[in-house]
Amino acid sequence: MKEEEIKNQEEENILDNEENSENSKNSETSESTENAENSDEKDPLETALDEIEQLKDKYLRSVAEFDNYRKRTLKEKAELILNGGEKAVQAILPVIDDMERALENGEKTDDPAVLREGMELIYQKFMKALESLGVKKIETEDADFDTDMHEAVAMVPGMGDDKKGKVIDCLQTGYQLNDKVIRHAKVAVGQ
């Protein structure tokens, strides 16, 4: 009986050893598959370095794009400054042509009324050209004195209470360009 028990125990040991070897093989296989799965997943350091490279590339592209934008706007501003008066000059050229014709025709006549009429027509054309550019006169007739529009060069006393603080006379016409004063009207103000 003891022999049978020893045999049974030996068989059990052999079976246990076989199971253990199979379990170890299975664990090795699962470990190798886990390692294979982990090798498919990138190392966190590698991932971070890739992300840093992408962000660096994006940053450099943004900086280059902004630099190009800055250079382009500077070039456009320089062109505007250089050629900004082109519209004004084009508006004034017809007036110059009229003045040249008036000078040529002025030599042919001695009638001051004709010369005066020609000068008035040229003046009107010139004022229309300026208005088309946004230039207009500052009105001073019966206007209240306004330091934003007028420059007082003289104070006229004894004009009465109704003329106090009012523009009495305009010594030099003032002009605005698109509602911005480009030359103040020089005026005499009642005191």
C-alpha positions in Angstrom: 0.0 0.0 0.0 2.7 2.3 0.7 4.1 1.7 -2.6 0.9 2.7 -4.3 0.7 5.8 -2.2 4.2 6.8 -3.2 3.4 6.1 -6.8 0.3 8.2 -6.6 2.2 11.0 -5.0 4.9 10.9 -7.6 2.3 11.1 -10.3 0.7 14.0 -8.6 4.1 15.7 -8.3 4.7 15.1 -12.0 1.2 16.5 -12.9 1.9 19.5 -10.6 5.2 20.1 -12.3 3.6 20.0 -15.7 0.9 22.4 -14.6 3.5 24.7 -13.2 5.5 24.6 -16.4 2.4 25.3 -18.4 1.4 28.2 -16.0 4.9 29.6 -16.3 4.8 29.3 -20.1 1.3 31.0 -20.1 2.6 33.8 -17.8 5.7 34.3 -20.1 3.4 34.4 -23.1 1.1 37.0 -21.4 4.1 39.0 -20.3 5.5 39.0 -23.8 2.1 40.1 -25.2 1.9 42.8 -22.5 5.4 43.9 -23.5 4.4 43.9 -27.1 1.3 45.9 -26.2 3.4 48.4 -24.2 5.8 48.7 -27.1 2.9 49.7 -29.3 2.2 52.5 -26.8 4.9 55.1 -26.9 7.0 56.0 -24.0 5.6 59.1 -22.2 8.9 60.9 -22.7 8.8 60.2 -26.5 5.2 61.4 -26.6 6.1 64.6 -24.8 9.2 65.2 -27.0 7.0 64.7 -30.2 4.5 67.2 -28.8 7.2 69.7 -28.0 8.5 69.4 -31.6 5.0 70.0 -33.0 4.5 73.0 -30.8 7.9 74.4 -31.6 7.2 74.1 -35.3 3.8 75.7 -34.9 5.4 78.6 -32.9 8.1 79.1 -35.5 5.5 79.2 -38.3 3.3 81.7 -36.4 6.4 84.0 -35.7 7.3 83.8 -39.4 3.8 84.6 -40.5 3.5 87.6 -38.1 6.9 88.9 -39.3 5.7 88.7 -42.9 2.5 90.5 -42.0 4.5 93.2 -40.2 6.8 93.7 -43.2 3.8 93.8 -45.6 1.9 96.4 -43.5 5.1 98.6 -43.2 5.5 98.4 -47.0 1.8 99.4 -47.5 2.1 102.3 -45.1 5.3 103.5 -46.9 3.4 103.4 -50.2 0.4 105.3 -48.7 2.7 108.0 -47.4 4.6 108.2 -50.6 1.6 108.3 -52.9 -1.0 109.6 -50.4 -1.4 113.0 -52.1 -2.1 111.4 -55.5 -5.8 111.9 -55.2 -5.4 115.5 -54.2 -3.0 116.3 -57.0 -5.3 114.6 -59.6 -8.2 116.8 -58.3 -6.2 120.0 -58.6 -4.6 119.3 -62.0 -7.8 120.5 -64.0 -7.7 123.8 -62.0 -4.1 124.3 -63.0 -5.0 123.6 -66.7 -7.8 126.3 -66.4 -5.3 128.8 -64.8 -2.8 128.2 -67.7 -5.6 128.9 -70.2 -6.7 132.0 -68.4 -3.1 133.3 -68.4 -2.8 132.7 -72.1 -6.2 134.4 -72.8 -5.4 137.2 -70.4 -2.7 138.5 -72.8 -5.3 138.7 -75.6 -7.8 141.0 -73.7 -7.6 144.1 -71.6 -11.1 143.8 -70.2 -10.9 143.4 -66.5 -14.5 142.1 -66.2 -13.6 139.1 -68.4 -10.5 138.4 -66.4 -12.4 138.7 -63.2 -15.1 136.3 -64.4 -12.5 133.8 -65.5 -10.8 134.0 -62.1 -14.2 133.4 -60.3 -14.9 130.4 -62.5 -11.4 128.9 -61.7 -11.9 129.7 -58.0 -15.3 127.9 -58.0 -13.8 124.9 -59.7 -11.0 124.8 -57.3 -13.4 124.9 -54.3 -15.4 122.0 -55.8 -12.2 120.0 -56.2 -11.4 120.6 -52.5 -14.9 119.7 -51.4 -14.6 116.4 -53.3 -11.5 115.7 -51.2 -13.4 116.4 -48.0 -12.1 120.0 -47.5 -14.6 122.7 -46.4 -14.5 126.2 -45.1 -15.1 126.9 -41.4 -18.1 129.2 -41.3 -17.5 132.4 -39.3 -20.3 134.7 -40.2 -22.5 135.4 -37.2 -20.9 132.4 -35.4 -20.2 132.1 -31.7 -16.5 132.1 -30.9 -15.3 128.5 -30.6 -11.7 127.7 -29.6 -11.9 124.4 -31.5 -12.5 126.2 -34.8 -11.3 129.8 -34.4 -8.2 131.6 -33.3 -8.8 135.0 -31.8 -6.3 137.5 -33.1 -8.1 140.6 -32.0 -10.7 141.6 -29.4 -13.1 144.3 -30.4 -14.5 146.3 -27.4 -17.8 148.2 -27.3 -19.8 146.1 -29.7 -22.7 145.6 -27.3 -24.0 142.6 -25.4 -25.5 140.9 -28.5 -22.0 140.8 -30.1 -20.1 139.7 -27.0 -18.4 136.3 -27.6 -19.4 136.4 -31.3 -17.1 136.5 -34.4 -17.0 140.1 -35.7 -14.6 139.7 -38.6 -12.7 136.9 -40.3 -9.1 137.8 -41.1 -8.1 134.4 -42.5 -10.4 131.6 -43.6 -10.1 128.3 -41.7 -10.5 124.9 -43.2 -11.5 121.4 -42.1 -10.6 118.1 -43.7 -13.2 115.4 -43.0 -14.4 117.3 -39.8 -10.8 117.7 -38.6 -9.5 121.3 -38.4 -6.5 121.7 -40.6 -6.3 125.5 -40.2 -8.1 127.6 -37.6 -10.0 130.6 -38.8 -8.2 133.8 -37.6 -11.0 136.0 -36.3 -11.8 139.2 -34.4 -14.1 138.6 -31.4 -16.5 141.0 -29.8 -15.8 141.9 -26.2 
